[in-house]
C-alpha cells in the first residue's frame, strides 16, 4: 500500500511538472517566416474589442489597427534581424498579465501612431534577453506595472510612462543596456528607470530627450546593481519630488555628466546625483547638475571620488557637493564650477578636497560665506590652481601652491583644529583685515608662507574707498610680496576694472574689487628717452651684421641692455619677462628694482598687455606681435598672411595681431616664404622688430 501511494504521488508530481512547464511556454511564431508571423498576429484572439492588422515588407512586419480591453498576452518570437513595427492602438483589460511578451533576438519598435497601454500591475511590453525594444514614436504606458521590462531598450522619440509603476525596468538582466536620445520617459510617483540589485554591469546612456519623475520618495533613475555605468551627454534628467534624481545604490557605480542637465527641484531631502557605495565615481565634464535645496551631488563609501573638470554643479540653497567616507577625494579642475548660493558650503566633505583648476564659490549673503567645509582631521585640502571664492573652513591641513583663495566677508581660511597647518608656496590669498592672521584665521606659528606666494589683507574703510593708483594704502602683504591699487583696462568683452595688482617673483596677477575708485592723475606719461651718443660696446655686434643698426637703436634709446658690459648675445632667445620689460621701458615706465622685471610685469598686467603668466618661457614671434598689438590698443590689421606658406600655423588668438604686425612692416617673412609664428624670437629679431615698431608709431 505504501509503495502504491508513492507511485501515485510520483505520477502526480510528474504530471504537475509537465503541466507547469507547458503552461509558461507560449505558442510563438518564428519571425524568419514573416508571412506566418503576420498571419498569427492577424488571427490573434486578444479577448478584447477591435482587430490588429499586420502586413509584411521583407523581414519587417508592420502592425496597425485598434484594440481595447485586451485580455490575453500576445507572444512574439522575433528572430535576430527581424523587426516588428507597432503602429496599432492597443490597450488592456485590468486583469491581463503582460500585454506583449517578446522572445528571440529581433526588434520590437513602437513607432509614430502606435500605442500600448497597460492598466494592470504587469508589463505593457516584456522584452527578451537577446532582442531589443525600441520606441521611436507613439506611446507605451503602464499604471502600476512596467511600461517596458527588458534588457536592451532604445528610446529615440515618443513617450514611455508609468503612473505608480516603472516606465523602464531591466529586471535581473546582467549587461542591460538602455539608450535614450530623444522622446520622453516619465513616472508620476514611480521610477522612470529602475535597474535591479541583481543586475551587474548595466549601462544607461542619455544623449537627448526628457527623463523625469514628480512624486516624493521616488527616484528618476534607480540602480541597485553593482558596476552600473550612467552617462548623460544631453537631454534633461529631472525630479520635482523630494527624492534623488539619480541614485546609484550599488558598489562601483560610475556616473558621468558631460552635457545636458541633471536636476532636482524638490524642497526636502532632494539631490541630483547620489552614489553612496564603495568604489563609486561621479564625473562632471560638461552640462549642468543642480538642486534647489539639498545636496546636488553626494559621493560616499570608501575609495569613491567626485571629479568636476567642466560644466557646473550648483545648489541654490544647499550644498553643491557632499563627500562622505574616509577615503577617496573630491577634485575640481579645468573649467568646472562648483557653486552654492545659500548658507551652506559649496563643498562639504570628510574626504580630501583638491582644487586643481576651475572655480569653487559661495554666492550667498551669509557672514562666513563658506566655499569649502572640510570635516575630517585625517584628510586634507590641496589648492594647486583655480579659484576659491569664499571661506575655507578646515579640520585638516591645507597646502597651496597656486591659484587664488579670496573672501570679502570673513577670513579666506579658518582652520578649526589649531594643531593643523596652512602651507602656501604660491598663489594669491585675500580677505578683509589688518594682518595676515585676519586672512588666515589660525595660530601664526602654524602658517607657513614661502616661495612666491602672496597673502593680502585689506583694511577696508567705511564709505566708498578712493586711492591713488599705484599705491598700497590699507593693504598688508607677506614679506617679499607687493600689492598696489591699479586698473585693468577693458579686454575683449570684459569692461575695465579697478582692483589690486599683486606680484611676488614670477607670481603676478590682478584681483578686481568693485566699489573702489581712484584719484585722477592728469600728469602726461613722459615720452621715451631721446637718443644718446652711442659707442658700440658689444664685441658680438659687428658693423656688417644685419641687425647692427637695430641693436644700436634699441641700446641707444635705453630699450635694451646687454647681457654683460661687452656682450649682446644676438642669437639668444628672449623670455616673456624680457620683452615685457622692453615694452615698459619704451612706455616710460620705471623698471628699476628687484626682481628686475617686477614693475614691468605689474604695469603690463594692469594695462591688459599680458596676463603675467609663463614669464620664464621663451617668447614666440606671434606672442611678440600680440604684446605689441595690445600695447597699441588692438588696431585693425591689414597684412596678408596668405603669402606665407606656414600661415596655417598661426594660433587663432594671434591672427589679428599678426595681420597688424605684417601690415605695419614689423614682422616680415623668411627667404623660404615662411613667417615662423611658433618660432622663438631671438634678441636680434626683437631688436629689429622694436626698431621698426618705434619708427612706425612715431
Buried (B, 14 or more C-beta within 10 A) or exposed (E): EEEEEEEEEEEEEEEEEEEEEEEEEEEBBBBBBBEEBBBBBBEBEBBBEBBBBBBBEEBBBBBBBBBBBBBBBBBBBBBEEBBBBBBBBBBBBEEBBBBBBBBBBBBBBBBEBBBBBBBBBBBBBBBBBBBBBBBBBBBBBBBBBBBBBBBBBBBBBBBBBBBBBBBBBBBEBBBBBBBBBBBBBBBBBBBBBBBBEEBBBBBBBBBBBBBBBBBBEBBBBBBBBBBBBBBBBBBBBBBBBBBBBBBBBBBBBBBBBBBBBBBBBBBEBBBBBBBBBBBBBBBBBBBBBBBBBBBBBBBBBBBBBBBBBBBBBBBBBBBBBBBBBEBBBBBBBBBBBBBBBBBBBBBBBBBBBBBBBBBBBBBBEBEBBBBBBBBBBEBBBBBBBBBBBBBBBBBBBBBBBBBBBBBBBBBBBBBBEEEBBBBBBBBBBBBBBEEBBBBBBBBEEBBEBEBBBBBBBBEBEEEEBEBEBBEBEBBBBBEEBBBBBBBBBEBEEEEEBBBBBBBBBBBBBBBEBEEBEBEEEEEEEEEBEEEEEEEBEBEBBEEEBEBBEBBBBBBBBBBBBBBEEEBBBBEBBBBBBBBBBBBBBBBEBEBEEEBEBBBBBBBBBBBBBBEBEBBEEBBBBBBBBBBBBBBBEBBEBEBEBEEBEBBEBBBEEBBBBBBBBBBBEBBEBEEEEBBBBBBBBBBBBBBBBBBBBBEEEE
